[in-house]
Amino acid sequence: MNDIALSEAVARPAHVTDAVFFDFDMFSDPALLQDPHARLLNLHKEAPPIFWTPRNSGHWMLIGHKANFEASRDPEMFSNNLLSEDVIAAYEAMMPPGSPRFPRARPITVDPPLHGIYRGPLQKAFSPKSMAALQGKIRILAAELIDAIKPLGKANFMPTVAEPLPVQVFLEIFGLPLERQKVYRALVKEYLENMAGGDQLKGPTMMLKVAAAMRDTLLERKENRRDDVISLLWNSKLEDEEGKEGRDTNLDDLEDYSVLLFIAGLDTVMNGIGLGVVHLAKNPELQRQLRANPKLIPEATEEMLRRYTFTVPPRVVGKDGVFQGVEMKKGDKLMLCLPAADLDGKEYPNPETYDAKRDNNVHIAFGVGPHRCLGSHLARIELNILYEELLGRLPEFHLDPEYPLHYHGGAVIGPDAVHLKWAV
């Protein structure tokens, strides 16, 4: 896994100075693939808090906490509208007449005020109250998955527990058929792999595939509403920019929502679970502490989220300007490296140390600003319940030395496999 070739380096733009140039491949850096968060800790010593890298078509990397926090709250300077209408038009011009529409993956691909209009219906679907109502089902599923591997004495935790738990929960609340989860996961993996090359037209191609995989369910649910997110979205109205109730949602809207939620819901949380379980496996004393006092698990979850943040959201510079002393040009690509931000020693003393009692325990694992993760309430519930059931049902576990850890980089950082062992 660690012999992946670096992407080809591109020429440095004239506005990128020596002071902010640093060669780093967020997909294929060898040290990142061996231990991503150790590599990011070292990156704080080697690179400036904002730097430009020539890899993956060239882009800015924000690794400082202050840089990530402020950029996340400035959608005018750092836009989520990654594909311009010119790029979309070029893509659609290549398609034969009668081809399906290119999904826009709203609301994540639009900025305020349009972002708030499309985010509104999702706020209701993913509210703390709605997510709390799922706790019973999540606990039953977590218990079933863990009990299935318990007699074995060992298992690869990713495909047996970390992946099926959030995937099945997401498919159920969204209203997609559980029997197709392998098909859906394969699509997500293909999507994320295609994003590594920097080819802007690969994104639309993959989004068309995702939309096509869900279209039958969307159309069926239009006629036969149920207690799920797809039905809720069909029942929703989109407000206008003045906050007044506007039009009913249509198939284009449902496809936009579905592409976004599909990709986010089927890939992110499993990586957070994997990272947390690796930490627990390496720290038997913490396992014993949390087993003795499960009430400490929520604060342990928060510190593990800070210590092992896993998402790296993309942005595009929306206008020429100077940000924290660094000149940027409209159209520059940029990555918010939230895992590095949560390891910034200027914000968190001794950032490499797991300390659930630290004074500043406010992390940005789920982002900040208008695009803060909608699924954060659900993710926290899943993580807390998973850790509770894991520690309550399995004896003390550790990493299986026969299987060294390997990780993947990119937009979502996480382990490819987590082999655990325990006494039977």
Backbone hydrogen bonds, N-H to C=O, Kabsch-Sander energy under -0.5 kcal/mol:
donor,donor_aa,acceptor,acceptor_aa,energy
4,I,1,M,-0.6
10,V,54,P,-1.8
16,V,13,P,-1.5
17,T,15,H,-0.7
20,V,17,T,-1.1
21,F,18,D,-1.3
22,F,52,W,-2.4
24,F,22,F,-0.8
26,M,24,F,-0.7
29,D,25,D,-2.1
33,L,29,D,-1.9
34,Q,30,P,-1.1
35,D,31,A,-2.3
39,R,35,D,-2.2
40,L,36,P,-2.1
41,L,37,H,-1.9
42,N,38,A,-1.9
43,L,39,R,-2.0
44,H,40,L,-1.3
45,K,41,L,-0.6
45,K,42,N,-1.1
46,E,42,N,-1.5
47,A,43,L,-2.9
51,F,61,M,-2.3
52,W,20,V,-3.7
53,T,59,H,-2.9
57,S,8,E,-0.6
58,G,55,R,-1.4
59,H,53,T,-2.0
60,W,333,K,-2.7
61,M,51,F,-3.5
62,L,335,M,-2.3
63,I,49,P,-2.6
63,I,61,M,-0.7
64,G,49,P,-1.7
68,N,64,G,-2.2
69,F,65,H,-2.8
70,E,66,K,-2.5
71,A,67,A,-2.3
72,S,68,N,-2.1
73,R,69,F,-0.8
74,D,71,A,-1.5
77,M,74,D,-0.5
78,F,74,D,-2.8
79,S,77,M,-0.6
79,S,316,V,-2.5
82,L,80,N,-2.2
84,S,82,L,-0.7
88,I,84,S,-2.3
89,A,85,E,-2.7
90,A,86,D,-2.2
91,Y,87,V,-2.2
92,E,88,I,-3.0
93,A,89,A,-2.0
94,M,90,A,-0.8
94,M,91,Y,-1.0
95,M,91,Y,-0.6
95,M,92,E,-0.8
99,S,96,P,-1.5
108,I,105,A,-0.7
109,T,105,A,-0.7
110,V,107,P,-1.6
114,L,111,D,-0.7
115,H,111,D,-1.6
117,I,113,P,-1.2
118,Y,114,L,-1.8
119,R,115,H,-2.2
120,G,116,G,-1.5
122,L,118,Y,-0.5
123,Q,119,R,-1.9
124,K,120,G,-1.1
125,A,121,P,-1.4
126,F,122,L,-2.4
127,S,124,K,-1.1
131,M,127,S,-2.4
132,A,128,P,-2.4
133,A,129,K,-1.3
134,L,131,M,-1.7
135,Q,132,A,-1.6
138,I,134,L,-2.4
139,R,135,Q,-2.4
140,I,136,G,-2.1
141,L,137,K,-2.2
142,A,138,I,-2.6
143,A,139,R,-2.5
144,E,140,I,-2.2
145,L,141,L,-2.4
146,I,142,A,-2.3
147,D,143,A,-2.6
148,A,144,E,-1.5
149,I,145,L,-0.8
149,I,146,I,-0.7
150,K,146,I,-1.6
152,L,149,I,-1.6
153,G,149,I,-0.7
153,G,150,K,-1.0
155,A,420,L,-1.8
157,F,155,A,-0.9
157,F,418,V,-3.3
160,T,156,N,-1.3
161,V,157,F,-2.0
162,A,157,F,-2.6
163,E,158,M,-2.8
165,L,161,V,-2.1
167,V,163,E,-1.8
168,Q,164,P,-2.5
169,V,165,L,-2.1
170,F,166,P,-2.6
171,L,167,V,-2.7
172,E,168,Q,-2.1
173,I,169,V,-2.4
174,F,170,F,-2.6
175,G,171,L,-2.0
176,L,171,L,-2.0
180,R,177,P,-1.5
181,Q,178,L,-1.9
184,Y,180,R,-2.3
185,R,181,Q,-2.8
186,A,182,K,-2.0
187,L,183,V,-1.7
188,V,184,Y,-2.1
189,K,185,R,-2.5
190,E,186,A,-2.1
191,Y,187,L,-2.4
192,L,188,V,-2.6
193,E,189,K,-2.4
194,N,190,E,-1.9
195,M,191,Y,-1.2
196,A,193,E,-1.0
197,G,194,N,-0.9
198,G,195,M,-0.7
200,Q,198,G,-0.7
202,K,199,D,-1.5
203,G,199,D,-0.6
203,G,200,Q,-0.6
205,T,201,L,-1.4
206,M,202,K,-2.2
207,M,203,G,-2.5
208,L,204,P,-2.1
209,K,205,T,-1.5
210,V,206,M,-2.4
211,A,207,M,-2.6
212,A,208,L,-2.3
213,A,209,K,-1.9
214,M,210,V,-0.9
214,M,211,A,-0.7
215,R,211,A,-1.2
216,D,212,A,-0.5
218,L,214,M,-2.3
219,L,215,R,-2.6
220,E,216,D,-2.4
221,R,217,T,-2.4
222,K,218,L,-1.2
223,E,219,L,-1.0
223,E,220,E,-0.6
224,N,220,E,-1.8
228,D,226,R,-1.3
229,V,173,I,-2.8
230,I,174,F,-1.7
232,L,228,D,-2.2
233,L,229,V,-2.6
234,W,230,I,-2.0
235,N,231,S,-1.8
236,S,233,L,-0.9
238,L,247,R,-2.7
239,E,237,K,-0.5
240,D,244,K,-2.9
243,G,240,D,-2.1
246,G,238,L,-0.5
249,T,236,S,-1.6
254,L,250,N,-2.4
255,E,251,L,-2.5
256,D,252,D,-2.2
257,Y,253,D,-2.8
258,S,254,L,-2.5
259,V,255,E,-2.4
260,L,256,D,-1.6
261,L,257,Y,-2.7
262,F,258,S,-2.6
263,I,259,V,-1.8
264,A,260,L,-2.3
265,G,261,L,-3.1
266,L,262,F,-1.4
267,D,264,A,-0.7
268,T,264,A,-1.4
271,N,267,D,-0.8
271,N,268,T,-0.9
272,G,268,T,-1.4
273,I,269,V,-2.6
274,G,270,M,-2.3
275,L,271,N,-2.4
276,G,272,G,-2.2
277,V,273,I,-2.6
278,V,274,G,-1.9
279,H,275,L,-1.7
280,L,276,G,-2.2
281,A,277,V,-2.6
282,K,278,V,-1.7
283,N,279,H,-0.7
283,N,280,L,-1.0
286,L,283,N,-0.6
287,Q,283,N,-1.8
288,R,284,P,-2.4
289,Q,285,E,-2.3
290,L,286,L,-2.6
291,R,287,Q,-2.3
292,A,288,R,-2.1
293,N,289,Q,-1.5
296,L,293,N,-2.2
297,I,294,P,-1.9
300,A,296,L,-1.9
301,T,297,I,-2.8
302,E,298,P,-1.8
303,E,299,E,-1.9
304,M,300,A,-2.3
305,L,301,T,-2.2
306,R,302,E,-1.9
307,R,303,E,-2.9
308,Y,304,M,-2.3
309,T,306,R,-1.0
312,V,411,A,-3.1
315,R,334,L,-3.0
316,V,79,S,-2.2
317,V,332,D,-3.1
318,G,77,M,-3.0
319,K,77,M,-0.6
321,G,328,M,-2.3
323,F,326,V,-2.9
324,Q,322,V,-0.5
326,V,323,F,-1.9
328,M,321,G,-3.1
331,G,317,V,-3.0
332,D,329,K,-2.3
334,L,315,R,-2.3
335,M,60,W,-2.2
336,L,313,P,-3.2
337,C,62,L,-1.8
337,C,335,M,-1.0
338,L,311,T,-0.8
338,L,336,L,-1.8
340,A,337,C,-0.5
341,A,337,C,-2.1
342,D,338,L,-2.2
343,L,340,A,-1.6
344,D,341,A,-1.4
345,G,343,L,-0.6
347,E,344,D,-1.6
348,Y,344,D,-2.6
353,T,350,N,-1.9
355,D,353,T,-0.6
358,R,355,D,-1.8
361,N,359,D,-0.9
363,H,361,N,-1.0
367,G,364,I,-1.8
372,R,369,G,-1.8
373,C,366,F,-2.9
376,S,373,C,-1.1
379,A,375,G,-2.7
380,R,376,S,-2.4
381,I,377,H,-1.9
382,E,378,L,-2.7
383,L,379,A,-2.6
384,N,380,R,-2.7
385,I,381,I,-2.4
386,L,382,E,-2.5
387,Y,383,L,-2.5
388,E,384,N,-2.3
389,E,385,I,-2.8
390,L,386,L,-2.7
391,L,387,Y,-2.5
392,G,388,E,-1.7
393,R,389,E,-1.6
394,L,390,L,-2.4
398,H,421,K,-2.2
400,D,419,H,-2.9
403,Y,400,D,-1.9
407,Y,33,L,-2.4
408,H,414,G,-2.6
409,G,27,F,-0.7
410,G,26,M,-2.3
413,I,310,F,-3.1
414,G,408,H,-1.5
416,D,406,H,-2.8
417,A,406,H,-0.7
420,L,155,A,-2.9
420,L,418,V,-0.6
421,K,398,H,-2.5
422,W,153,G,-2.5
423,A,396,E,-0.6
